[in-house]
Amino acid sequence: MKINVVAFSTNGCRTAIRLKEALKEDDVRLFSKTSSDNLGLEKIEGRTSDWTRRSFEECDALVYIGAIGIAVRYIAPHIRRKDVDPAVVCMDEHGKYTIPILSGHIGGGNKLAKTIAGRMGSEPVITTATDINGKFSVDTFATENHMRIMGLKIAKDVAARVLDGRFVGFCSDTEIEGELPAGLTPAESGEFGVCVTHDASYEPFDTTLRLVPMDIVLGIGCRKGADPIRMQNFVNRVLAEEGISPERVSVISSIDLKRNEVAILELSRKMRTPVRFHTSEDLMSLEGEFTRSEFVHSVTAVDCVCERSAVIEGGGELIRRKTVDSGMTLAIARVPMYSRF
């Protein structure tokens, strides 16, 4: 995870340093906003609200070390939706308590808080109803198994029904390991239920929460200045030809030379899917057979941007090789997924 941490006192800076050491596997950056000794932490220049806005855009999680009221005031203007907001966790300056305050399930705030508490000896303060009652959380299940939630309001209704002991049916067109948790009933129809499906339009229940496995990677290449609308139409057409719901796309991938390409960035925004860029060295390091283009190699130092970009994300299998349209190229890879309760 990419995590930004900000401390508001000298004691908080000490706790921040301990936190970075506790989260060695993550990309943790430490910041300070204090007139006291900041122990060498990077100072936030300008307004902390601007730092918060940038962190919301760039990071998977934010950790505020100080009073919870400070964190709430800074994040309030930037909160959008639970499926896009980063996790936000607050710790007191001595690290006694660790409290997730935003995106506890989908963003991983609860999990991060528990990890921090376990490694730093603090007490996690978890307030989400399904967690404190030991009940099934459909948000957590979907996030941990890399599934797209098709209907956040219905997801809330699932939680309410599980807590109240009301009927929630469950079916899946993919194999899921483990035992069905309490609160879910195997069913193919009924008044209300959860369905894990690759078909984003399938509704076996009167009210259906669809969870769509995100097992598709789009590898994209294009000439400079490609038209955004034409690219969106191109991608939608190819996905339709392959019978793939756009909701299955987990990431858009390309070469870092295209980092500022408007058509790719717009595609990412429209599909609500992250875009990742890779160096030519990393792309060319992949083994396998790819559709070679001497012209593309002369420009990018990569023989096939789209196919290599598709495969580099998760080592998936190419299910649609290089397809060309008006200076744009697209390849599709499917990544193996293993779901479990």
C-alpha positions as CSV (number, residue, x, y, z in Angstrom):
1,M,0.0,0.0,0.0
2,K,1.0,3.6,-0.5
3,I,0.5,5.3,2.8
4,N,1.0,8.9,3.8
5,V,1.3,9.6,7.5
6,V,1.1,13.1,9.2
7,A,2.0,13.9,12.8
8,F,1.1,17.0,14.7
9,S,3.5,16.9,17.6
10,T,7.0,15.7,18.6
11,N,5.5,12.6,20.3
12,G,3.4,12.0,17.2
13,C,6.6,12.2,15.1
14,R,8.1,9.5,17.3
15,T,5.1,7.3,16.8
16,A,5.2,8.0,13.0
17,I,8.8,6.7,12.9
18,R,7.8,3.6,14.8
19,L,4.9,3.1,12.4
20,K,7.1,3.2,9.3
21,E,9.3,0.6,10.8
22,A,6.2,-1.6,11.6
23,L,5.0,-1.4,8.0
24,K,8.2,-2.3,6.2
25,E,6.4,-3.9,3.3
26,D,4.4,-0.8,2.4
27,D,5.4,2.5,0.8
28,V,5.1,4.8,3.8
29,R,6.0,8.5,3.7
30,L,6.2,10.5,6.9
31,F,5.1,14.2,7.2
32,S,4.8,16.6,10.0
33,K,2.8,19.7,10.8
34,T,4.2,21.1,14.0
35,S,6.1,24.1,15.2
36,S,7.9,21.8,17.7
37,D,10.8,19.4,16.9
38,N,9.7,17.2,14.0
39,L,12.6,14.8,14.4
40,G,13.5,15.2,10.7
41,L,10.2,14.3,9.2
42,E,9.3,16.1,6.0
43,K,7.4,19.3,6.7
44,I,4.1,20.0,5.0
45,E,4.5,23.2,3.2
46,G,1.3,25.2,2.8
47,R,-2.1,24.1,4.0
48,T,-2.7,20.6,5.4
49,S,-6.0,20.6,3.6
50,D,-4.1,20.7,0.3
51,W,-1.8,17.9,1.5
52,T,-4.9,15.9,2.3
53,R,-6.5,16.5,-1.1
54,R,-3.3,15.3,-2.9
55,S,-3.0,12.3,-0.6
56,F,-6.6,11.3,-1.3
57,E,-5.8,11.3,-5.0
58,E,-2.4,9.5,-4.7
59,C,-2.6,7.1,-1.8
60,D,-4.3,3.9,-0.7
61,A,-4.3,5.1,2.9
62,L,-3.7,8.1,5.2
63,V,-2.8,7.9,8.8
64,Y,-3.3,11.0,11.1
65,I,-1.3,10.9,14.3
66,G,-3.1,13.3,16.7
67,A,-6.7,14.1,17.8
68,I,-9.4,12.4,15.8
69,G,-11.2,15.7,15.4
70,I,-8.2,17.1,13.5
71,A,-8.4,14.2,11.0
72,V,-12.2,14.5,10.6
73,R,-11.9,18.3,9.8
74,Y,-9.2,17.7,7.2
75,I,-10.8,14.8,5.4
76,A,-14.4,16.0,5.4
77,P,-14.2,18.2,2.2
78,H,-12.6,15.4,0.2
79,I,-14.9,12.4,1.0
80,R,-16.7,11.2,-2.1
81,R,-17.8,7.5,-2.1
82,K,-16.8,4.4,-0.1
83,D,-15.7,2.6,-3.3
84,V,-13.2,5.3,-4.2
85,D,-12.1,6.9,-0.9
86,P,-8.8,5.8,0.6
87,A,-8.6,4.2,4.0
88,V,-8.1,6.8,6.8
89,V,-6.8,5.7,10.2
90,C,-6.2,7.9,13.3
91,M,-3.7,7.2,16.1
92,D,-3.1,9.2,19.2
93,E,0.3,10.7,19.6
94,H,1.5,7.9,21.9
95,G,0.2,5.1,19.7
96,K,-2.1,3.7,22.4
97,Y,-5.2,3.5,20.1
98,T,-5.6,2.9,16.4
99,I,-9.0,3.9,14.9
100,P,-10.2,3.5,11.3
101,I,-12.4,6.4,10.5
102,L,-13.0,6.0,6.7
103,S,-13.3,3.1,4.2
104,G,-13.0,0.5,6.9
105,H,-14.1,-2.4,4.6
106,I,-13.6,-1.5,0.9
107,G,-10.6,0.7,1.4
108,G,-9.1,-1.7,4.0
109,G,-9.1,0.7,6.9
110,N,-10.1,-1.9,9.5
111,K,-7.5,-4.4,8.2
112,L,-4.8,-1.7,8.3
113,A,-5.8,-0.6,11.8
114,K,-5.6,-4.2,13.0
115,T,-2.2,-4.7,11.4
116,I,-0.8,-1.5,13.0
117,A,-2.2,-2.5,16.4
118,G,-0.8,-6.0,16.2
119,R,2.7,-4.8,15.3
120,M,2.8,-1.7,17.6
121,G,1.0,-3.0,20.6
122,S,-1.8,-0.5,20.4
123,E,-5.6,-1.2,20.8
124,P,-7.6,-1.2,17.6
125,V,-11.0,0.6,18.0
126,I,-13.3,-1.0,15.4
127,T,-16.8,0.4,15.2
128,T,-18.4,-1.2,12.0
129,A,-21.4,-3.2,13.0
130,T,-20.6,-6.5,11.2
131,D,-17.2,-6.5,12.7
132,I,-18.2,-5.9,16.3
133,N,-21.0,-8.5,16.0
134,G,-18.7,-11.1,14.3
135,K,-21.0,-11.2,11.2
136,F,-20.3,-11.6,7.5
137,S,-19.3,-8.4,5.7
138,V,-20.0,-8.5,2.0
139,D,-17.8,-5.4,1.5
140,T,-14.8,-7.1,3.1
141,F,-15.4,-10.4,1.2
142,A,-15.6,-8.5,-2.2
143,T,-12.5,-6.5,-1.5
144,E,-10.4,-9.4,-0.3
145,N,-11.4,-11.4,-3.3
146,H,-10.9,-8.6,-5.8
147,M,-14.6,-8.3,-6.9
148,R,-16.4,-5.2,-8.0
149,I,-19.5,-4.4,-5.9
150,M,-22.4,-3.5,-8.2
151,G,-24.6,-1.5,-5.9
152,L,-23.4,0.1,-2.7
153,K,-26.9,0.7,-1.4
154,I,-27.8,-3.0,-1.8
155,A,-24.5,-3.8,0.0
156,K,-25.7,-1.8,3.0
157,D,-29.0,-3.8,2.9
158,V,-27.0,-7.0,2.9
159,A,-25.3,-5.9,6.1
160,A,-28.6,-4.9,7.7
161,R,-30.2,-8.3,6.8
162,V,-27.3,-10.3,8.1
163,L,-27.3,-8.4,11.4
164,D,-31.1,-8.8,11.7
165,G,-31.1,-12.5,10.8
166,R,-33.2,-12.0,7.6
167,F,-32.9,-14.1,4.5
168,V,-29.9,-13.4,2.2
169,G,-29.5,-15.9,-0.6
170,F,-26.1,-16.6,-2.2
171,C,-25.1,-18.1,-5.5
172,S,-22.0,-18.0,-7.6
173,D,-21.0,-19.0,-11.2
174,T,-17.3,-19.4,-10.0
175,E,-15.9,-21.8,-7.5
176,I,-15.4,-20.4,-4.0
177,E,-13.3,-22.2,-1.4
178,G,-14.4,-22.4,2.3
179,E,-17.7,-22.8,4.0
180,L,-20.6,-20.5,3.4
181,P,-20.6,-18.0,6.4
182,A,-23.5,-17.7,8.8
183,G,-26.1,-15.2,7.4
184,L,-26.0,-16.5,3.8
185,T,-28.2,-19.2,2.5
186,P,-27.5,-21.2,-0.7
187,A,-30.2,-20.3,-3.2
188,E,-30.7,-19.7,-6.9
189,S,-33.6,-17.3,-6.5
190,G,-35.6,-15.5,-3.8
191,E,-36.5,-12.0,-2.6
192,F,-33.0,-10.9,-1.8
193,G,-29.5,-12.3,-2.4
194,V,-25.8,-12.0,-3.4
195,C,-24.6,-13.4,-6.7
196,V,-20.9,-13.7,-7.7
197,T,-21.0,-13.6,-11.5
198,H,-19.0,-12.6,-14.5
199,D,-22.2,-11.3,-16.1
200,A,-22.8,-7.8,-14.7
201,S,-26.5,-7.9,-15.8
202,Y,-27.5,-11.2,-14.2
203,E,-30.1,-10.9,-11.5
204,P,-31.3,-14.2,-10.0
205,F,-32.9,-12.6,-7.0
206,D,-35.7,-10.1,-6.8
207,T,-33.1,-7.8,-5.4
208,T,-29.6,-8.9,-6.3
209,L,-26.2,-7.6,-5.2
210,R,-23.8,-8.6,-8.0
211,L,-20.2,-9.1,-7.2
212,V,-18.1,-9.2,-10.4
213,P,-14.7,-10.8,-10.3
214,M,-12.2,-8.3,-11.7
215,D,-10.0,-10.7,-13.6
216,I,-9.4,-8.7,-16.8
217,V,-6.4,-6.5,-17.7
218,L,-6.4,-4.1,-20.6
219,G,-3.0,-3.4,-22.3
220,I,-3.2,-0.1,-24.2
221,G,-1.0,1.6,-26.7
222,C,-1.7,4.6,-28.9
223,R,-0.2,7.5,-30.9
224,K,0.3,10.8,-29.2
225,G,-2.9,12.8,-29.0
226,A,-5.3,9.9,-29.5
227,D,-9.0,10.9,-29.3
228,P,-10.5,10.0,-25.9
229,I,-14.0,9.2,-27.2
230,R,-12.6,7.1,-30.1
231,M,-10.5,5.1,-27.6
232,Q,-13.5,4.5,-25.3
233,N,-15.6,3.3,-28.2
234,F,-12.7,1.1,-29.4
235,V,-12.3,-0.5,-26.0
236,N,-16.0,-1.0,-25.5
237,R,-16.4,-2.6,-28.9
238,V,-13.6,-5.1,-28.4
239,L,-14.8,-6.0,-24.9
240,A,-18.3,-6.6,-26.4
241,E,-16.8,-8.8,-29.1
242,E,-15.2,-10.9,-26.4
243,G,-18.3,-11.1,-24.3
244,I,-16.6,-9.3,-21.4
245,S,-18.4,-7.0,-19.1
246,P,-16.5,-3.7,-18.6
247,E,-17.0,-4.2,-14.8
248,R,-14.5,-7.1,-15.0
249,V,-11.6,-4.8,-15.9
250,S,-9.3,-4.5,-12.9
251,V,-6.5,-2.3,-14.4
252,I,-5.5,-0.5,-17.5
253,S,-1.8,-0.9,-18.3
254,S,0.6,0.9,-20.6
255,I,4.2,2.1,-21.1
256,D,5.3,5.1,-19.0
257,L,5.8,7.2,-22.1
258,K,2.0,7.5,-22.1
259,R,1.8,8.6,-18.5
260,N,0.2,12.0,-19.6
261,E,-1.8,10.7,-22.5
262,V,-5.3,12.2,-22.1
263,A,-7.1,9.4,-23.9
264,I,-5.7,6.7,-21.5
265,L,-6.4,8.8,-18.4
266,E,-9.9,9.5,-19.5
267,L,-10.5,5.8,-20.2
268,S,-9.4,5.1,-16.6
269,R,-11.7,7.8,-15.3
270,K,-14.7,6.6,-17.3
271,M,-14.2,3.0,-16.4
272,R,-13.5,3.8,-12.7
273,T,-10.4,1.6,-13.1
274,P,-6.8,2.4,-12.1
275,V,-4.2,2.9,-14.8
276,R,-0.6,1.7,-14.3
277,F,2.5,2.6,-16.4
278,H,5.6,0.5,-16.8
279,T,9.1,1.2,-18.1
280,S,10.3,-0.2,-21.4
281,E,12.9,-2.3,-19.5
282,D,10.2,-3.9,-17.4
283,L,8.0,-4.6,-20.3
284,M,10.8,-6.1,-22.4
285,S,11.9,-8.3,-19.5
286,L,8.8,-10.4,-19.9
287,E,9.3,-13.9,-21.4
288,G,6.9,-15.2,-24.0
289,E,5.7,-14.7,-27.6
290,F,4.4,-11.3,-28.5
291,T,3.3,-9.6,-31.7
292,R,6.4,-7.7,-32.8
293,S,6.4,-4.3,-34.5
294,E,9.7,-2.8,-35.7
295,F,8.1,0.7,-35.8
296,V,6.8,0.5,-32.3
297,H,10.2,-0.8,-31.1
298,S,12.0,2.1,-32.8
299,V,9.7,4.6,-30.9
300,T,9.3,3.0,-27.5
301,A,12.1,0.4,-27.3
302,V,9.3,-2.2,-26.8
303,D,8.3,-4.6,-29.6
304,C,4.6,-4.7,-28.5
305,V,3.4,-2.3,-25.9
306,C,-0.2,-3.5,-25.5
307,E,0.4,-7.2,-25.2
308,R,3.3,-6.9,-22.8
309,S,1.4,-4.3,-20.8
310,A,-1.6,-6.6,-20.4
311,V,0.5,-9.6,-19.3
312,I,2.8,-7.7,-16.9
313,E,-0.1,-7.0,-14.5
314,G,-0.6,-10.3,-12.7
315,G,1.0,-12.6,-15.3
316,G,-2.4,-13.2,-17.0
317,E,-3.1,-15.2,-20.1
318,L,-3.6,-13.3,-23.4
319,I,-7.1,-13.9,-24.5
320,R,-7.1,-11.1,-27.2
321,R,-3.9,-10.3,-28.9
322,K,-3.0,-7.0,-30.4
323,T,-6.0,-5.3,-32.1
324,V,-5.5,-2.1,-34.0
325,D,-7.8,0.8,-34.7
326,S,-6.9,4.4,-35.8
327,G,-3.4,4.4,-34.2
328,M,-4.6,2.7,-31.0
329,T,-3.8,-0.8,-29.9
330,L,-5.5,-3.0,-27.4
331,A,-4.7,-6.5,-25.9
332,I,-6.6,-8.3,-23.2
333,A,-5.3,-10.7,-20.5
334,R,-7.2,-12.8,-18.0
335,V,-5.7,-13.2,-14.6
336,P,-6.4,-16.4,-12.6
337,M,-8.5,-15.7,-9.5
338,Y,-9.1,-17.9,-6.5
339,S,-11.9,-16.8,-4.2
340,R,-12.6,-18.0,-0.7
341,F,-14.7,-17.2,2.4
